[in-house]
């Protein structure tokens, strides 16, 4: 509810935030009948049932398979190659994060904090942002 108050203040011009933050806050204001489809769906973190079933079946197959015997039959170079290929399924690859993606993630975290913060804290933050914006416009 508190984030909605901030969004309304931004939309009405009573509060201004740095450019990119204003765009993100206003773009998150989705209306129920905006023509983009339903607002519901599976909540974040809810596992896909089919994927879970497939993973369980594959796990059962893997648990009954003696891979060490097959690895011991390979030449050392082949063994290393196979182990390297299998490791990608055990150890996730690191992905580079773009600056824009990092900023978006930070804004999402900020929104979560604002939603859980007491009203007084949100009001003080909004006032401080407004003060800083006014100081920047005076320069």
Secondary structure, 3 states (H helix, E strand, C coil): CHHHHHHHHHHHCCCCCCHHHHHHHHHCCCCCCCCCCCCCCCCCCCCCHHHHHHHHHHHHHHHCCCHHHHHHHCCHHHHHHHHHHHHCCCCCCCCCCCHHHHHHHHHHHHHHHHHHCCHHHHHHHHHHHHHHHHHHHHC
